[in-house]
């Protein structure tokens, strides 16, 4: 046996004995099947393959090159202002509209020509504050918004708490479905549904008749308007309260229970204070939407429970008195702004998570 044969003898013996030790080579075979064969070195006769990026990557590169041309790197410090520009444009249009309404509110309607007068006067504002009808409308709007906030938060808080804290995924999904269903139905459609349910021959009065109660008037009054506003605003309040309650660790309630607090005490002294940002935010949204609502007072109030938005509509589209309608619109803007200012002054901007002083 030559020297080369002596050198390769252990390897040849290992290969020859592989049939008697299949476990080792079974592992090698498994690795081969998983990783695939070793890459073969292309021969000199084969043409090298060209690598191409996926189409999605090439599209993104093209968009980036176009963005570099449209917005060069030297403009990077102004990117924030560029992103803010659409919002500033919308706010500017709103402010421009407010100035236009302020100008219209200073002109009375000429009854002979049904055109605004050329003279500037405060007569429209005098009419708003001296006319008892408008005083009742303003008071009804403010009271309706306040009651809507109160009842909506009282219903939304336990609903959100159960939805967030329940351990049953079925219950959570069911509550979510019930919550989102109203968003697929418009406010006017829901108001029509309430007209059918609360009517004299509706479902509610039929149920009362089964227990011997005579039909009662459930529509075209102030409670009907508040009821309609509460059921309309409830999903908005729940959606704002749920994240605030989710951010409260369960350990805080567990710690309160370990110190001897029952569920109600824990909910009152731990959950509600920690959920205050969600409560204040939901109250602001519900209050402003209820204060400016049009459909529910018009449909469930039957023309006798108008809010400020209904009075504005009447002046613009029924009597064509744009000056008086503009004065009422500005009054509505002032009331909404005062409501927000009062809430922030009492609770602080920090309560809303805006980083202000609490």
GIGI-V588796 format. One record per residue. N is the residue number from 1. PSI is psi in whole degrees, 0 to 359 (999 if undefined). OMEGA is omega in whole degrees, 0 to 359 (999 if undefined). NEAR is the number of other C-alpha atoms within 12 Angstrom. Layout:
N_PSI_OMEGA_NEAR + N_PSI_OMEGA_NEAR
This chain:
1_132_182_8 + 2_173_180_8 + 3_322_180_8 + 4_321_179_11 + 5_322_178_12 + 6_326_182_12 + 7_324_183_12 + 8_5_182_14 + 9_317_178_15 + 10_323_180_13 + 11_317_180_14 + 12_322_178_14 + 13_322_179_15 + 14_317_179_16 + 15_320_182_16 + 16_328_182_13 + 17_8_182_15 + 18_333_180_16 + 19_333_180_13 + 20_350_179_13 + 21_72_186_14 + 22_338_186_16 + 23_317_182_13 + 24_315_183_16 + 25_340_172_17 + 26_322_176_15 + 27_317_178_13 + 28_320_179_17 + 29_322_178_15 + 30_316_178_15 + 31_320_180_14 + 32_317_180_14 + 33_324_182_12 + 34_316_186_11 + 35_346_181_11 + 36_168_181_12 + 37_158_178_13 + 38_138_181_10 + 39_139_180_8 + 40_138_177_8 + 41_122_182_10 + 42_143_179_10 + 43_166_181_8 + 44_341_181_7 + 45_341_182_7 + 46_140_179_9 + 47_136_179_8 + 48_140_180_10 + 49_146_180_7 + 50_125_180_6 + 51_135_179_6 + 52_133_177_9 + 53_153_176_11 + 54_155_183_10 + 55_322_180_10 + 56_320_179_11 + 57_320_180_12 + 58_324_177_13 + 59_318_179_13 + 60_321_177_14 + 61_319_179_15 + 62_319_178_14 + 63_321_178_15 + 64_320_178_16 + 65_319_176_15 + 66_321_178_13 + 67_324_177_15 + 68_326_177_15 + 69_317_182_13 + 70_322_183_13 + 71_87_184_17 + 72_168_182_15 + 73_330_180_14 + 74_345_179_11 + 75_4_183_15 + 76_320_179_15 + 77_341_182_12 + 78_11_182_14 + 79_319_180_14 + 80_317_178_12 + 81_324_178_14 + 82_320_177_15 + 83_331_181_13 + 84_345_186_13 + 85_316_178_14 + 86_319_178_13 + 87_319_178_14 + 88_325_178_14 + 89_316_179_15 + 90_318_178_13 + 91_321_178_14 + 92_319_177_14 + 93_322_178_14 + 94_315_179_15 + 95_320_177_16 + 96_319_177_14 + 97_323_178_17 + 98_320_177_22 + 99_322_178_18 + 100_318_177_20 + 101_322_178_25 + 102_321_178_28 + 103_320_180_27 + 104_327_182_34 + 105_344_180_37 + 106_10_177_31 + 107_128_178_29 + 108_166_180_33 + 109_126_175_29 + 110_110_185_18 + 111_340_180_12 + 112_327_180_9 + 113_349_185_11 + 114_38_175_15 + 115_154_178_18 + 116_142_178_25 + 117_161_181_23 + 118_342_182_15 + 119_144_176_17 + 120_133_182_18 + 121_160_176_22 + 122_21_184_21 + 123_325_180_22 + 124_318_178_34 + 125_325_177_28 + 126_320_178_20 + 127_319_181_22 + 128_316_186_31 + 129_339_181_21 + 130_337_180_13 + 131_125_182_15 + 132_330_180_13 + 133_314_179_19 + 134_328_175_32 + 135_318_177_23 + 136_320_180_22 + 137_317_180_31 + 138_314_180_33 + 139_319_180_22 + 140_322_180_33 + 141_315_181_39 + 142_315_180_31 + 143_319_179_24 + 144_319_178_41 + 145_318_180_39 + 146_315_179_27 + 147_324_178_28 + 148_318_177_41 + 149_315_183_38 + 150_305_184_29 + 151_325_180_28 + 152_315_179_38 + 153_324_178_39 + 154_327_179_23 + 155_325_185_24 + 156_326_183_37 + 157_307_178_39 + 158_325_178_29 + 159_313_180_30 + 160_321_182_36 + 161_315_179_32 + 162_319_181_26 + 163_325_182_30 + 164_321_189_30 + 165_347_182_25 + 166_143_178_19 + 167_354_181_12 + 168_119_178_13 + 169_330_179_14 + 170_315_179_12 + 171_318_181_17 + 172_315_180_21 + 173_322_178_17 + 174_316_179_17 + 175_323_178_27 + 176_319_179_23 + 177_314_178_16 + 178_325_181_18 + 179_318_186_27 + 180_343_180_18 + 181_317_180_16 + 182_336_180_22 + 183_339_178_21 + 184_358_180_14 + 185_127_182_15 + 186_163_181_15 + 187_321_180_26 + 188_320_179_24 + 189_319_178_19 + 190_323_177_27 + 191_320_176_35 + 192_321_177_22 + 193_320_177_22 + 194_328_175_30 + 195_322_180_31 + 196_320_184_21 + 197_319_187_23 + 198_2_181_31 + 199_172_181_24 + 200_323_177_22 + 201_22_183_20 + 202_184_183_22 + 203_318_183_19 + 204_313_180_24 + 205_327_175_24 + 206_322_178_20 + 207_321_177_19 + 208_326_178_19 + 209_332_179_16 + 210_336_179_12 + 211_14_174_11 + 212_16_180_11 + 213_133_179_12 + 214_151_178_15 + 215_137_180_21 + 216_162_182_20 + 217_108_180_22 + 218_355_183_29 + 219_166_174_36 + 220_42_173_29 + 221_173_184_26 + 222_317_177_32 + 223_325_179_25 + 224_321_178_31 + 225_315_179_42 + 226_319_178_42 + 227_316_178_34 + 228_321_179_43 + 229_322_180_45 + 230_313_181_37 + 231_335_177_32 + 232_322_184_37 + 233_343_186_41 + 234_313_180_41 + 235_323_178_33 + 236_317_181_35 + 237_319_180_39 + 238_317_180_41 + 239_332_178_32 + 240_333_180_33 + 241_327_184_42 + 242_313_178_34 + 243_323_179_26 + 244_321_178_31 + 245_326_178_35 + 246_327_181_23 + 247_350_179_21 + 248_118_180_26 + 249_143_176_19 + 250_334_183_21 + 251_332_179_14 + 252_320_177_21 + 253_323_177_27 + 254_320_179_19 + 255_320_178_16 + 256_319_178_22 + 257_324_179_19 + 258_338_178_13 + 259_6_174_13 + 260_3_180_13 + 261_137_174_18 + 262_182_184_17 + 263_316_183_18 + 264_317_179_16 + 265_320_177_17 + 266_319_180_24 + 267_321_184_26 + 268_317_188_19 + 269_348_182_19 + 270_304_187_26 + 271_309_184_34 + 272_313_178_27 + 273_323_181_20 + 274_340_178_28 + 275_10_184_33 + 276_321_177_33 + 277_318_178_33 + 278_322_179_36 + 279_315_181_41 + 280_317_179_36 + 281_316_178_35 + 282_321_178_38 + 283_321_178_40 + 284_313_181_36 + 285_312_181_33 + 286_318_182_42 + 287_314_181_41 + 288_321_178_32 + 289_320_179_34 + 290_322_181_43 + 291_327_183_47 + 292_11_185_37 + 293_149_181_39 + 294_317_191_31 + 295_312_184_33 + 296_313_176_47 + 297_325_182_40 + 298_320_187_33 + 299_316_181_33 + 300_342_178_39 + 301_342_177_32 + 302_25_180_23 + 303_351_181_22 + 304_357_183_23 + 305_47_184_36 + 306_146_169_39 + 307_181_182_44 + 308_322_180_44 + 309_324_177_36 + 310_321_178_35 + 311_323_177_41 + 312_316_179_33 + 313_317_180_26 + 314_318_183_24 + 315_324_182_27 + 316_319_192_24 + 317_348_180_14 + 318_316_179_13 + 319_353_179_19 + 320_25_178_23 + 321_84_184_31 + 322_328_180_34 + 323_313_179_40 + 324_323_176_41 + 325_321_178_38 + 326_322_178_39 + 327_318_177_40 + 328_323_179_40 + 329_317_177_38 + 330_324_176_32 + 331_321_178_33 + 332_320_177_34 + 333_318_180_25 + 334_317_179_19 + 335_316_178_24 + 336_319_179_29 + 337_319_178_19 + 338_320_179_19 + 339_314_179_26 + 340_319_181_27 + 341_321_179_17 + 342_316_181_16 + 343_315_181_27 + 344_323_179_25 + 345_328_180_17 + 346_312_187_16 + 347_340_179_23 + 348_149_179_22 + 349_333_179_22 + 350_335_178_20 + 351_330_179_25 + 352_9_180_30 + 353_27_183_21 + 354_6_176_14 + 355_7_180_11 + 356_183_179_13 + 357_133_180_14 + 358_999_999_17
